[in-house]
Amino acid sequence: MEGNNNTGPKYLNYEEMKKLLDVVREMPNEHLLIRLLANGLAPRDVVRLRAKSFKYEKGVAKFTGKGAVKRVAAIDIPTLTHAKKYIDKERLERNDSLFGWTEKTVSDIVSENGKLAKLDKDVTPTLLRDTWVYLAVRAGKTEDYIHRQLGNTDLKFTKQLIQSYRELDEKSQPKVAIYVPVHEKRLNIIESTLKAFERLDWRNYTVTLLVNNSSPESVSLFRGIASQHGAQVMDLGVIDTMEEVEIDGKTFIADITEGGVVSIVRKALQKGLEAFRPGNADYYAVCGSDCQPHPNAIKGLIKYFDDKRFENVGIVGGIIFARGTMRVGEQQKVGQIPCVFYDAGERKNAPECYEFLFKNWTQMEVVEVDGVGSGWALYSRKVAERVDWDLPKEIHRFMGEDYYYCHQAKKAGFKTLCVCDILADHLEDGNPPPEPAKPEALAPAPRAPKAEEPKFQFEGQFTSKFYDEEYYERGVETGRSGYGGYYNHPLFKAMAKELNTYFGPERVLDVGAAKGFLVQEFVGLGVDAHGIDLSEYAVEHCSDEISDRMVCGQAEKLPWPDRDFDLVVTFDTLEHLNEQQYRTAIKEMARVSGRNILFSITTDENVVDKSHISIMPIDRWIKIIDEEIGGDYYRHKNNFLDQSILWFNPQMCLIYSRRKK
């Protein structure tokens, strides 16, 4: 593989690691040793391991490292399985040393087996650890996570090591070309979109703005903004964005200025956009100028092109939600509707096909579909070579042009996949971000004669009645929230696993738990988890298996004793409270936590929710939390969680630990 040479960073590739493990296959102790070192442990760590070190249900090993420092290292499942078999076979007691070897013995064993495997490099424990670092960098793990796993004392050395493998990874990454159709009405939001691209956990990409129907002055402004973010601009000039389509005797008008991005590409090809010709990139992404992709939106999609469960994958998309209403056959759907599509097929009833996806997509990892909206999708080079971008006007009236391209790709033998945990969002639709809602603006309108009494009334705080079925299931339709249905998304499972790995809690409390999906996932991992939420509706609609773990109550009055939990978490809760409430809630969470607190707070004033009455920059929240609990808790300046998960983003996620006194 590129970069794995005598002068650059070194690691073992898959085939080399397989050869090494094959050599020790019949020696359980040496086999386990190789696996532990390949999990990032050093010889000094391995010789300190005891039978009791492994916490199988939590996926970690706990031990005392160099200098009597307590260490927690994540261990992959195959290695944990081998460890348990080895310990049981050797009948080791809890306090028995795992191997009884010295550090020199460990190094000698690794070196000798490297020679037996006939690998063309000097195999050492350091090489195995560096292999783990390379894989961790490719997986998008943070510097703090890697540093903690390695147990190094010198953070500068860890950063240098990570940087060398990051550069290697970038060289080996496939090239992705991103195209963004845009016109002058989107000048006010394009910079936010470009900044979103910069947060992508991928480096080998280019961005080209396809500017259309914009004045010379606007084009000049686009060039200035693009240059600040390393993007390119192609001015398509004035193009006809209104296309008349006749199907079944009916005439339809399609406006391709923004939504029909495939048609914009077609116009770009006609203008000479050679960069989009097959062979200039490995993958292409075409997205709207108001798209806000998840940081993992390339890495999380690109791996599915080689997924063994699917053959000949040509297009892989994430979930982007339709705003407002969306046509489903002859029906109108309202709310957060994923722009992914099924053909009617033999059912002869398109709405049924769509309904299946709307109800089930949150439970899926990846699903084969007939089309994806172009809000965020990757097209492989082989699709670009086989399927013509110069589309005819006879498009299906339910499809749209981006969906029609997927349809043509399917006819050419290519599959389209939708990855359900890669989300993209919209900025405001071409308008400046709204001013933060003022409390008085949330009061109900004066009651008209004979009108019904309003369901809630804002009096400086929101009551349980506000967070009702309408808030969770029809929030977009009613303007109450950004929810068009509240479901157990796969991200809850990812969050629970990540928190369990790094905090290793026995008891967890989720404050503002809604329907308890995070609590449910923690319980599935064997953690004693509990939740509390102000909404009677949400608590009543939690899963039966956790109903005895959910409490309807206030964050300011937690009904648990002092230091009752190892970990207290709260996601998107504090911004719903007024100052007196959130200050009291912060102190309550500190009271019931014995060790750690995680605050994840929405700071984006563009998020639609009428009960977001305390939107502030994260620095302001840090000051408030420090004022309330700074004497007993300290803040971790480095966020060591997987930041590809939205709620662990440093711009909204704060981690505090109780001081030892």
N, C-alpha and C positions, 0 to 999 in steps of 0.2 A: 504494500500500500504506500501511497505517496507520503514522504516525510519520514518513513521508518528506515533510516539509513544510519551510517556511521557518524555523520556530522550533526544531524538534527535530533529532536527528541525521540526517545526509543520506547517501544511497547511491543507486546506480543499481539499479533492479530488472531482472529478466531481459529484458523487452522493450526497455528503454532501452539496456542493454548490447549487445543484438543489433543495434539500430539503429546504435550507434557503431561496432561491428565491421564492419557492412555498408558503411559509408562508406569505410573504409580497406582493404576487401577486395582491391583491385587494387594496393595499395602495401605490399609485403611488409615493408619496414622500419618503417613507421608502424603496421602491423597488429601486428607483433611488439612494438613499444614499448607499445601499449595493453595487450596481454596481460600483459607483464611488470609494468607498474604495477598491474594488477588482481590480480597475485599478491602484492601487499603491498610491492613494491620502491618506493623513493623515486627521484626524478631523480638524486640524488647516487650512488645505487647503479647505476642504469642506465648512466650515463656512464663508470663504472669497469669495466663488463663487457667481457671479451675473448672471443674465440672459444673459448679453452680453458676458460672458466669453467664450461661446462655438463658435468655428469656424468650422461649420459643414463641409464645403467643404475641409478643411485642416485636419480634424480628430484630432483636439487638443482643449484644454481649456487653455486660457490665463488669468492670474490673478496675483494679487500682493500677494506674499507669506510672510512668517515671516521675519521681519526686512526690510520690504518694498522692498524685492527682487522680480524682475519680473520673473514669472514662466511660463513655457510652458510645459504642460503635454499631452502626447498622450492618446486619449480616443478611445476605440474600437467602432465600428459602432453600435452594439446593444445598448450600453449605450447612444451614441449620439442620437439615435432614441427615446429612452425613455425620454431623456432630452428635446428634442424638443416638444414631445407630452405633457409633464408635464408643460413646460413653456407656451405653447399655451392654455392648459386647464385652468391654473391658471391666465392667462392673465397678466403675469408679464411684467413690463416695463423693458427697457434695464438695468437700474441701480438698479433694485430691487434685494435684496438678494434672493438667490435660495431657502433657507429654513428658515432663521431667527432663527436658533438654536445655542446654545452654544456647545463647545467641549464636555462638560459633558453630555449634552442631546444626542449628537451623540453616545457616548459610551454606554449610558443607552439603547438607541433604539437597537443598535446592540446586546448587551448582552441579552435583553429580547427576541428578535426574535430568537436568538440562542437556548434559553431554549424552546421556542415554537416549534422549529424544532426538538427537542429531539436529539440533536447531542451529541455525547459522548466526548465532549471537551468544554472548556470555549471559547466561540466565542467573540472576541474583534476586534476593528478596526486594531490592530496590526496583529492579525492572518490573516485578510483579505489582508492586505498589504504584509505579508510574503508569502501568497499564490500566489500573483502576482509575487513576486521575484522568487519563485520556478519555475513558468511557464516561466518567462523571461529567467532564467538560462537554462532551457530545450530547449528554442527556440534559444539559442546561442547569446543572446543580450550581448553587451559589458558592462564592469564595469561602464564606463562613462555614457552610456545610462541609466542604472538602477539607478545610483546615481542621475542623473538629474531628472529622473521621480519621485523618492522618495523625492527629495528636501532636503536631509539631509545636515547638515553642516559638519559632520565628515566623511570624505572619508574612514578613517580607519575602522569605524564601518560598513559602507556599504560593504567594501571588506570582512570583517569577516563574515557578513551575507551571502554574495554571495558564499564564500568558503564553508560554511556549507551546503548550498543547492547544490552546485556543487558536493560535495562529496556524497550527497544523490542521486543525479541524476546518478552519475557514478555507484553506487551500483545497481541502478534499470535498467541500460542500458542492453539490450541484448548483448551477447558476439559475436564479429565478429572475425573470423580467416582469416587473409590475407595471401595468398601464392604467392610468386614471383619467377617464374622460371628464372634462371640467369646462365650465363656461363662467363668464364674469360675475354672474349672480352668486357664485360660490367662492369668490375671493376671500370672504370673511371667515371661511372655515377650512380652507385648504391647508393652512399651516398646521392646524390641529391634526389633520389627517396625516401629513408628513411626519409629524412628531410621533404619531402612533406607529408608523412604519419603523421609526428609529428604536422603538421598544421591542421590535421583533427579535426573538431568540434565534437569529439567522443573520449572517453577514454578507454572504455572496449573493446580493440582489442589486438590481438597478430599478429606479423609478422614472417613468416618463409620463409627464402630464400631456394629455391630448386636448389642447385648448381649442374650443370651437365657438363660433358665433360671439366673439369678444372683440372689443375695440382695441386699437393699437396700444392705447394707454393701459388697458387691462392686461394685455399680453405682456407688456413690459413689467408690470407689477408681478405677474405670475413668474416671469423669469427671475426677478429679484428674490422672491420667496423661495423658489426652487433651488437657486444657487446656494442659499444659506443652509440647505438640507441635502446637498449633493444630488439633487434630482435634475432631470433634463426636461425641456419643454419642446413640444412640436405644435406649431400653430397650424391648425387645419383650415383656418379662415372661416368664411361663411359657408355653411353646408345646410342642405335641406334636411331639417330634422323631423318634419311631419310627413309620414308615409301613409298612403291610402292603401288599405288591404281589403280585397273583396273575397268573401268566403260564403258559400251557400246562398248567394244572392244578396248578402248583407255586406254593407261597407263599414269598415273599422278604420279609425285613424290612430296610428301609433306615433307618439312623440319620443324620438330616440335621443333627445338632447342629453339626458342623464341616464334614464332607466335602461335603454336599449344599448348596453355597452358593446355588445357584439357588432352592432351596426356602426358604432363609432370606430371600431377597429377596421371594419370594412372601408369606411371613408378614409381612415388613415392609410390603408393599403393603397387606395386609389391615389392618395397624395404622395405615395412613395415611402412609406414607413418600412424600410428594409429591415430594421431591427426586429420586426415581428415575423420575418420570414423564417421558416423552419431551419434549425441548425445554429441559430444565434444564441439560444438559451436551452437549458434542459427542461425547464418548466416555465409556464406563463401564468400570470394572475391578472385578471381584469376586474376592477372593482370601482364602485361609486366613489365620488369625491367626498362623501360624508361618512365613509366607512371607518369604523374604529375596531380593527382586528385585535384579537387576543394575542398577547406576546408570543404564544406558542403556535400561532396560526400557520406558519410554514412547516416547522419541525413536526407539529402534530398531525399534519396532513400528508406530508411527502412520504412518510414511511409506509402508507397504505398502498402506494403504487406497487410495492413488492410483497404485499400481504399474500401468504400462501393460500388463504381461504378464497381468494378471488383471482380469476384469470383475466388477463388483458385489460387491466384498469387503465382508463385514459383520462378520466376527470375525477378529482376528489375535492369536495366542497365542505365547508363548515355550515353552521347554522347562523343565518342572519334573519332577524325578525322583520316582518312587514309592519309598517306603522299604520295605525288607524284601522281601516278595513281592507279586506282582500277578497277577491272573488274566488269562490270554490265552486266550479261548475256554474250553476244558476243561482247559487246562494252567496250571501255576503258573510264573511267571518270577521269578527272584531277582536282586536287585542294583539297579544304577542304571538304571531303565527309564523312558524318556521317556513322560510321560502325554499321548500323542497317538494318535489312533485312525483306523483305516480300516474302512469297512464291508466285509463279505465279498464283496459284489457277485456277479459271475458265478462266482467261484472256488468259492463255497460252502464255503470253508474259512477261517474267520477267522484261525486261527493263522498261515497262510501270509502273510496281509496284514500282520499285526503283525510277523512275522519280517523282512519286507522293510524295514520302517521301522527296526526295531531295528538292523539290519546297515548301513543306509545313511544314517541321519539325520546322522551326523557329517560326511558329504561334501556335504551340501546347504546352500544359502544360505536358501532359502525353498521350501516345498512346500505344495501344496494337500492338505488332509486332510479327513476327515469330522467330526473333532471334536478339541477340545483340552481338557485338564484345566484347571480354573479356578484353578489355582495362580497363574497370571499370564496374563490374557487381556484384550484390549480389545474392547468391543462398541460398534459405531457407533450413533449416534442413530437412523438409519433402520431398524436391526434392532429396536431397542426400540419403534419405532412400529409395526412390522409383525408382530412375533412376540411373542405373549402370554407374559409371565413366569408367569402363573398356570397351571402345568403340570398335566396330568392325572396320576393315579397309575399309569396303564398305561405304565410306562417299560420300556425294553429292559434285560434283566438284565445285559447286557455293558456297558451305557453309563454308568449313573449319571446323575444329573439334569443336571449341567453339560453332559455330552456330548449328552444328549437335546435340550437347548436348541439346540446346534449342528445336530443332526439336523433339528429343526423349521425352523431358519433355512435349511438347505439345501433343504428342501421349498418354502420361500417364495422360492427363487431366489438366496440369498446364499451366497457362498463363504466357507470358513474356511481361513485360512492358518496355518502354523506357521513361525516364523523360528528357524532352528536355532542361531544364535549368540547368542541372548538367553536366558540361563539364569536360573533361580530355584532357590533351595535351601530346605531346611527347617531350622528350629531343632529342638532336641530336642522330641519329641512330648509336650508338656504337662508335662515334667519339668524340674526345675532343671538347669542345666548340670552335667555330671559333674565331679568333682575331676580335676585332671591326673593321668594315669597315673603311678604310681611304678614305678621299675625292677623292684622285687621283685614287683610285680603282674603283670609280663610273663613271669615264669618259667613254664615248662610245669607243668601239674598233675602230682602224683606218678604214676608209671607204674603202671597197674593190671596184675595178672597177665596175661601173654600179650599185653599191648598192644604195638603197634608202637613202635619208637624214634621220638621226636618228630623232625620234619624240621629244626627249628632249636632253639637254646638261647640264651637271653639271658644274656650274661656281661659286661654293661657296654657292649656294642656289638653291632650287628647285622651279620651276615655276608651274603654273596651268596645263601646258601641261603634266607634269609628272604624276599627279593624274587623269588619264583618265580612260576610261572604262577598259583598260587592267590592270591597277593597282588594281581596285576594284573587277572586275569580273574574271580575269584570272591571278592574281598576282603570285600564286603558280606555275602555268604552265610556266610563263615567267621569274620567279625569281625576279620580281619587289617587291612583298610584300607577306604577309602570307594569303592574301585573295583569296578565290576561289569562290567569290560571297559575296556581302555585303547586309545583310537582317536585318529586324527589329526583333531582338531577344527578347524574354521575359525579359531578363535582363534589357533592357532599361526601361521597365515599372517598374520593381523593383527598379531601380536606381532613377527614377523620384519620386516614392512614398516615398522612404526613405529620399531623399533630401527635399521634400515638407513637410514631417512630422517634421523634425528637424530644418529646417531653416524658414519654413513658409513664403516663398517669394511671393511678388505680381508680380514682374518682374524679369525674369531670362534671362541671355545671355549665350549661349553655344559657346565658341570660338574653332573652329576646329570641327564643327558640322557634317561634311560629308553630308549624305543625310537627316539629321535633325530628326532622329528617337527619340532622347531624347527630342527635342523640341516638337515633335508631342505628346509624352506621357505627357509632362508637360501641354500642352494645353488641353489635355483630362481631366486633374485634375483641370481645371479652372484657370491655371496660365498664365499670359501674358508673353509668352516665345518667344525668338528670337534666331537666329543662324547665324554664319558667317563661311565660309570656303573658302580656296584658290581654291578649285577644281570647275571649271565650270561644269564638268560632274556631280559631286555629287549634287551640288545645283540644276541643271536642272532636276535631277531625284528624287527630294524630293516629298512628297505627295502634291496633289493639295490643300489640306486643310491648309497647312502651307506655300505655295509658296510665299505669301506676307510677311512672317516672316523671310525668308531666304535671306541672302546677300552673294554675291561672293566678297570676299575681303581679305585683309591681316590682320593678328593678330597684326601687328605693326601699323596699321592705322585703328582703330575702328571708324566707322562713327556714333558715338553716343555722346551726351553731357556728361559732368562730372556728376558722381553719379546718373546715369540714371537707374541703376539696383540694386535690393536688393541682388542679388546673381549672381556672374559670375563663370562659371565652364569651365574647359578645360581638356579634356581627351585625352591622347596620342597625344599631339600636340607639346609641347616645344622641344621634342627630334628630331623633324624634322627640326628645325631651327638652323642656325649658331649662334655664340655668340652675334653678334650685333643684330640679329633679336630677339632672345629670351629675351635678356635684355630689348629691346624696347617693346616687346609684354607684358612682365610682368608689366612694368610701365603703359601701355595702359589699361590693365585689372584693375589695381588698380585705374586708373583715372575714369573709367566708373562705377565702383562699389561704391555703397554708404554704403555697410555693410560688405558682406562676399565674399571671393574668395576660390574656391576649385581647387587646381592643382593636377591632377593625371598624373603621368609621368612614362613612361616605362624606367626602369633602367636595364633590362635584355638584355645583349648583344647577347643572343641566339635567340631573336625574329628576324625572317627574314623580313627585310624591307630595301631596298637600300637607302631610304631617312632618315634612323635613323643615323644622323651624329653627334648627341650630346648625346651619351649614357654615363651617369655618375652615381656614387652612389647617393643615396637620400640625404646623408649628404652634398654633394657638391651642390646639388640643393637648399637645405635649406640656405646655405651660400649665394648663388647667389641671391635668392629671398629676403633675409634679407638685402643684400647690396642695392637692388633697391628700396624696398618699406618699409623697416623696420621702418622708421621714422613715417609712417602713419598707419602701420598695425602691429599686433602682431600675432604670430603663436600659435594655440592651440596645446599644447604638447600631449594631449590625443585625439585620434581619436574616436569620439563617434558614428560613423556610423556603420552599420551592415557589419562587415568585412568578412562575408561569400560571399559578392559580391566582385568579383575580384578587381575592380577599386577603392574600398575603403580600400584596404589592406594598413596598415601603411608603408609598404616598398615602396609605390609609391604614396600615397595620403597625401596631405598637406592642412590644412585648416587655412586660415588667416581671421582676422576680423579687421575692421577699428577702430583705437583708437579714443576714445571720447576726444575732446579738448574743 
